[in-house]
Amino acid sequence: MPFVSKNNILVSTINGTGAVIEAVYVLTFIIYAPKKEKAKFIGLLTLVLTTFAGVALVSLVVLHGKPREIFCGFAAAIFSIIMYGSPLSIMVRQITLIFFTVYLLFLAEKREAYSL
């Protein structure tokens, strides 16, 4: 962002566009989500925005110059890994469920073979 380092219009444009697209997605979800899901999501959104505000506040108030760039770079890398890694947590659960189901089928088949 411009307050972190100078001459980074491309990064600011890409991040700004991504933020707008994500905001549209989040607002669409909030509008159409069931009441129970909406309350849970708004709680998580509050947590994420509070964390972001804390990171931004530390960056702007405490750090200056090169340490600010390093801190913001690490924060961006960590949050990117979390963002892209979160769908993998769902996939791991699904894959575990699939393997568990196949294992149970294998045990049932093996049991039938021994019962004959």
Summary of the structure (lengths in Angstrom):
residues: 116
radius of gyration: 22.5
end to end distance: 70.6
largest distance: 76.8
contacts: 231
relative contact order: 0.05
helix: 88%
strand: 0%
